[in-house]
Amino acid sequence: MKPSIFKTKSVIAMALVVFMLVPMLFAVGGVKAAGNATVDLVPSTPINLTYPSTLPVGSTFTVQVKVANVQNLWGVNFGMTWNPAIVNVTAVAKGPFLTSNGDSDANPQTSIDNVAGNLPGGFSHVLLTSGSVSGAGVLATVTFKVVGFGSGSITLSSVQLKDNTPNHTNMAIDTTIPYSIAMNNPTPPPSAPTAAFSVAATPATVNGIYITIPSSASSTNIVLDASSSGAGFDGIHSVAVNGYSWTIHSVSGKFTDITATTSTVTLTNVVADDLAITLAVTATETSPPQGYTSTSAALHRTYSVLQQASSGIDVYTQKGGVGPNAPSGAFGPQQDIITNATVIFNGAPVAQKDVVFAIYKNNGQQLEYQTARTNSNGSCGVDFRLPTLDTQLDANFGSNWTIVATVDVSQVIYTDSCKFTFNYLANIAGVSVLPGTAIRGTDSVAIHATVANISNIPGAVVTFTVVDVNNVPVAAATSTICSSDVSVTLPIPNYAFCGAAKIYVNILSGYPTASPAGVPYCPQNGAVVTFDSNGVFVSSVQNQPTQFIISH
């Protein structure tokens, strides 16, 4: 016959009732049963929170509540107190002993009061079934956090061990309750702030204790960072390091010294190939607590500074690119690119060396090769002109055009590259007009042009021309480029024919004070040029003139 579902539900209900009655069961005193159970705290010896290394303020430690020599243990309840000025309890976790027989169990949430320093209601744990455990083990683990200095104790109180008889009577305990272990956190001796610092160099690089200054740089900055300096202690208060005095001494080379509290030193006119500097930093407490004498500490550290006597080649254009693989500025259609290279071996220029210049499009296709010979300064150069653009040649556009210079010095091949962007040096990204309808002879229209890449075209102007529906020019103006947004306001004359009017916008070189007015930087009204993620041309579409309505 199948077991009754009502019988199963009854067992569960009885278990829940017992669980809910746990605090009431522990509150009722019982007669001691036979046995000599003991309760202990681990560690059982006094806890010394010795400063500064053993258990400093902010660290944590655990105390275990252990039981031994028990027979048929069903549940436990105990209280605990501590000195909250020294430690706080962060967690109370049940131990494995009561669950060692595999029974399901309950662990009611334990409340923690770190103001009073106790467990309100205590720690309670029972087995929900008729099972029990015997022997010895850990009942609970309590985690403490060190919060201050002083002395006190961690104390067990009201310990009750319940057996698995129907009445769950209290077992006899040989341990004297309350049971305490001493806790001592002596006040540390006064200490001075600890001076410490790290160093970084810009634009130089730091590799271990070596600061490498590029051979192309005549100066660089060493930045001292003292944020790792440690606070002191006056016996009661933590003393912050509020001020630093810095000194720096150069063993060789020419430097600019830094003054007190300065965190940066500039190395100027570095001419030595190899030199060293000693950095001496002193951390001083500037605002000590009342009655406390300021302290300080110093730290000295020596760094080697290597001024590289490099060998190699550097290629660049009239728009930049000095430095290893450094990029150049952008170039536009029909612009002449003046390409130079400098060859150095062991820090000295190399003359009479042939250098090959290779120019590649953004798709990797070769554009040209040229060769030049270095002069007494180790320099040489070539120039080439970029093509003009039409609808068949727009695919030349791109952002990853590359100039590569290569030279052989004593059978060692040196090479350097310089990337540049080939695009319209300026472009009209958009044109807008307000209002959309203007009454001739009465209204004016505000025209706004958005210009891209304006940093490439100092001194250029934007021209605006309005033509009516019969292609009659009815208004015009020019404006210099001061920002990416260029605006003009144009009145619409009475002779303009009504209908859809167009706005033509151009970017021209130079201010048009005379004829010719200048040359265009881009197509009229601009063009939308699209590249892929590798900088290769995808498409180019010329913008159409912006329109508005002239009415009467």
Backbone hydrogen bonds, N-H to C=O, Kabsch-Sander energy under -0.5 kcal/mol:
donor,donor_aa,acceptor,acceptor_aa,energy
8,T,4,S,-1.6
9,K,5,I,-2.1
10,S,6,F,-1.9
11,V,7,K,-1.7
12,I,8,T,-1.8
13,A,9,K,-2.5
14,M,10,S,-2.6
15,A,11,V,-2.0
16,L,12,I,-2.2
17,V,13,A,-2.2
18,V,14,M,-2.2
19,F,15,A,-2.3
20,M,16,L,-2.3
21,L,17,V,-1.4
22,V,19,F,-1.2
25,L,21,L,-2.8
26,F,22,V,-2.2
27,A,23,P,-1.2
28,V,24,M,-0.8
28,V,25,L,-0.8
29,G,27,A,-0.5
33,A,170,N,-1.4
37,A,172,A,-1.4
38,T,68,A,-2.2
40,D,66,K,-2.5
42,V,64,Q,-2.3
47,I,182,A,-2.9
48,N,46,P,-0.7
49,L,47,I,-0.7
49,L,184,N,-3.3
50,T,48,N,-1.6
54,T,50,T,-1.1
55,L,50,T,-1.0
58,G,146,V,-2.6
59,S,56,P,-2.3
61,F,144,F,-2.1
63,V,142,V,-2.5
64,Q,42,V,-2.7
65,V,140,A,-2.8
66,K,40,D,-2.8
66,K,64,Q,-0.7
67,V,137,G,-2.6
68,A,38,T,-2.1
70,V,135,G,-1.8
73,L,133,V,-3.6
74,W,162,K,-3.5
75,G,162,K,-1.5
76,V,125,H,-2.4
77,N,160,Q,-2.2
78,F,123,F,-1.7
79,G,157,S,-3.5
81,T,155,T,-2.1
82,W,117,G,-1.9
86,I,83,N,-1.7
87,V,83,N,-2.3
88,N,145,K,-2.1
90,T,88,N,-0.5
90,T,143,T,-2.6
91,A,143,T,-1.1
93,A,141,T,-2.9
95,G,139,L,-3.1
97,F,138,V,-1.9
99,T,96,P,-0.7
100,S,97,F,-1.7
102,G,99,T,-1.6
106,A,126,V,-1.7
111,S,109,Q,-0.5
111,S,120,P,-0.6
113,D,118,N,-2.4
114,N,112,I,-0.5
117,G,113,D,-1.6
118,N,113,D,-1.8
119,L,80,M,-1.0
122,G,119,L,-2.5
123,F,78,F,-3.2
124,S,122,G,-0.5
125,H,76,V,-2.1
126,V,106,A,-1.0
127,L,74,W,-1.5
128,L,104,S,-1.0
129,T,104,S,-0.6
133,V,73,L,-1.8
135,G,70,V,-2.8
137,G,67,V,-2.3
139,L,65,V,-3.0
139,L,137,G,-0.5
140,A,65,V,-1.3
141,T,93,A,-3.0
142,V,63,V,-2.9
143,T,91,A,-2.7
144,F,61,F,-3.3
145,K,88,N,-3.0
146,V,59,S,-2.8
147,V,86,I,-3.6
148,G,86,I,-1.6
150,G,185,N,-2.6
152,G,183,M,-2.4
154,I,181,I,-2.2
155,T,81,T,-2.5
155,T,153,S,-0.5
156,L,179,Y,-3.4
157,S,79,G,-2.3
160,Q,77,N,-3.0
162,K,75,G,-2.8
163,D,169,T,-2.3
164,N,72,N,-1.0
168,H,165,T,-1.8
171,M,161,L,-3.0
172,A,33,A,-0.8
174,D,37,A,-3.2
175,T,37,A,-0.6
179,Y,156,L,-1.8
181,I,154,I,-1.8
183,M,152,G,-2.5
184,N,47,I,-3.0
185,N,150,G,-3.7
191,S,233,F,-3.2
194,T,230,G,-1.8
195,A,193,P,-0.6
198,S,225,D,-2.1
200,A,223,V,-1.9
202,T,221,N,-2.4
205,T,212,T,-1.7
207,N,205,T,-0.5
207,N,210,Y,-3.1
210,Y,207,N,-2.1
211,I,304,S,-2.1
212,T,205,T,-2.9
212,T,210,Y,-0.6
213,I,211,I,-0.6
213,I,306,L,-2.1
217,A,214,P,-1.9
220,T,267,L,-1.5
221,N,202,T,-2.7
222,I,265,V,-3.0
223,V,200,A,-4.0
223,V,221,N,-0.5
224,L,222,I,-0.6
224,L,263,S,-3.2
225,D,198,S,-2.7
226,A,224,L,-0.6
229,S,226,A,-2.0
230,G,194,T,-1.5
232,G,239,V,-2.5
233,F,191,S,-2.0
234,D,237,H,-2.2
239,V,232,G,-2.5
239,V,237,H,-0.5
240,A,238,S,-0.7
242,N,240,A,-0.9
243,G,284,T,-1.0
245,S,282,T,-2.6
247,T,280,A,-2.1
249,H,278,T,-2.2
251,V,276,A,-1.9
252,S,276,A,-0.9
255,F,253,G,-0.5
256,T,266,T,-1.2
257,D,255,F,-0.6
262,T,259,T,-1.9
265,V,222,I,-2.4
267,L,220,T,-3.0
267,L,265,V,-0.6
268,T,254,K,-0.5
268,T,266,T,-0.6
269,N,218,S,-0.7
270,V,218,S,-1.2
271,V,269,N,-0.8
275,L,305,V,-2.2
277,I,303,Y,-2.6
278,T,249,H,-2.4
279,L,277,I,-0.6
279,L,301,R,-3.3
280,A,247,T,-1.7
280,A,278,T,-0.6
281,V,279,L,-0.5
281,V,299,L,-2.8
282,T,245,S,-2.3
283,A,297,A,-2.9
284,T,243,G,-1.8
284,T,282,T,-0.5
285,E,295,T,-2.4
286,T,284,T,-0.5
292,Y,289,P,-2.0
297,A,283,A,-2.0
299,L,281,V,-2.6
301,R,279,L,-2.4
303,Y,277,I,-2.8
304,S,209,I,-1.4
305,V,275,L,-3.1
306,L,211,I,-1.9
306,L,304,S,-0.5
307,Q,273,D,-1.3
307,Q,305,V,-0.7
308,Q,213,I,-1.3
308,Q,306,L,-0.9
310,S,308,Q,-1.0
312,G,344,I,-3.3
314,D,342,T,-1.8
316,Y,340,N,-2.5
317,T,320,G,-2.6
318,Q,338,I,-0.8
320,G,317,T,-1.7
326,A,321,G,-0.5
326,A,323,G,-1.7
328,S,419,K,-3.2
329,G,319,K,-0.9
331,F,421,T,-2.6
334,Q,387,P,-1.0
335,Q,332,G,-1.8
337,I,335,Q,-0.5
337,I,384,F,-3.5
338,I,336,D,-0.6
339,T,337,I,-0.7
339,T,382,V,-3.2
340,N,316,Y,-2.9
341,A,380,C,-2.6
342,T,314,D,-2.1
343,V,378,G,-3.0
344,I,312,G,-2.9
345,F,348,A,-3.0
347,G,310,S,-2.2
348,A,345,F,-1.6
350,V,343,V,-1.9
351,A,349,P,-0.5
352,Q,374,T,-1.8
355,V,372,A,-3.5
356,V,406,T,-2.1
357,F,370,Q,-3.8
358,A,356,V,-0.5
358,A,404,V,-3.0
359,I,368,E,-2.4
360,Y,402,T,-2.7
361,K,365,Q,-3.2
364,G,361,K,-2.0
367,L,359,I,-3.4
368,E,359,I,-1.2
370,Q,357,F,-2.2
372,A,355,V,-2.4
374,T,353,K,-2.3
375,N,379,S,-2.4
378,G,375,N,-1.9
380,C,341,A,-1.9
382,V,339,T,-2.2
384,F,337,I,-1.6
386,L,335,Q,-2.6
393,L,390,D,-0.8
394,D,390,D,-1.2
396,N,393,L,-2.3
397,F,394,D,-2.2
398,G,422,F,-2.1
399,S,535,G,-1.7
400,N,535,G,-0.6
401,W,420,F,-1.6
402,T,360,Y,-2.1
403,I,418,C,-2.3
404,V,358,A,-2.9
405,A,416,D,-2.6
406,T,356,V,-1.9
407,V,414,Y,-2.5
409,V,407,V,-0.6
409,V,412,V,-2.7
410,S,408,D,-0.5
412,V,409,V,-1.1
414,Y,407,V,-2.8
414,Y,412,V,-0.5
416,D,405,A,-1.9
418,C,403,I,-2.2
420,F,401,W,-2.3
422,F,398,G,-2.9
423,N,331,F,-2.0
423,N,421,T,-0.7
427,N,452,A,-1.5
429,A,427,N,-0.8
429,A,450,T,-2.7
430,G,450,T,-1.1
432,S,448,H,-2.5
434,L,446,A,-1.9
438,A,549,I,-3.1
440,R,551,S,-2.9
441,G,492,I,-2.8
442,T,439,I,-1.7
443,D,439,I,-2.9
445,V,490,L,-3.0
446,A,434,L,-3.2
447,I,445,V,-0.6
447,I,488,V,-2.9
448,H,432,S,-2.6
449,A,486,V,-3.2
450,T,430,G,-3.0
451,V,449,A,-0.6
451,V,484,S,-2.8
452,A,427,N,-3.2
456,N,453,N,-1.6
457,I,454,I,-1.6
460,A,457,I,-1.6
461,V,508,L,-2.2
462,V,479,S,-3.0
463,T,506,N,-2.7
464,F,477,A,-3.2
465,T,504,Y,-2.0
466,V,475,A,-3.1
467,V,502,K,-2.2
468,D,472,V,-2.3
469,V,497,F,-0.6
471,N,468,D,-2.3
474,V,466,V,-2.9
475,A,466,V,-1.3
477,A,464,F,-2.1
479,S,462,V,-2.1
481,I,460,A,-1.6
482,C,480,T,-0.8
486,V,449,A,-2.9
486,V,484,S,-0.6
488,V,447,I,-2.0
490,L,445,V,-2.7
492,I,443,D,-2.4
496,A,493,P,-1.1
499,G,550,I,-2.1
501,A,499,G,-0.6
501,A,548,F,-3.2
502,K,467,V,-2.4
503,I,546,T,-2.0
504,Y,465,T,-3.1
506,N,463,T,-1.7
508,L,461,V,-2.4
508,L,506,N,-0.5
509,S,519,V,-1.9
513,T,511,Y,-2.4
521,Y,507,I,-2.4
522,C,507,I,-0.5
525,N,505,V,-3.2
526,G,523,P,-2.3
528,V,541,V,-3.4
529,V,527,A,-0.8
530,T,539,S,-3.0
532,D,536,V,-2.4
535,G,532,D,-2.0
537,F,397,F,-0.9
538,V,530,T,-3.4
539,S,530,T,-1.2
541,V,528,V,-2.2
543,N,526,G,-2.6
546,T,503,I,-0.8
548,F,501,A,-1.7
549,I,436,G,-2.7
550,I,499,G,-2.8
551,S,438,A,-2.8
551,S,549,I,-0.5
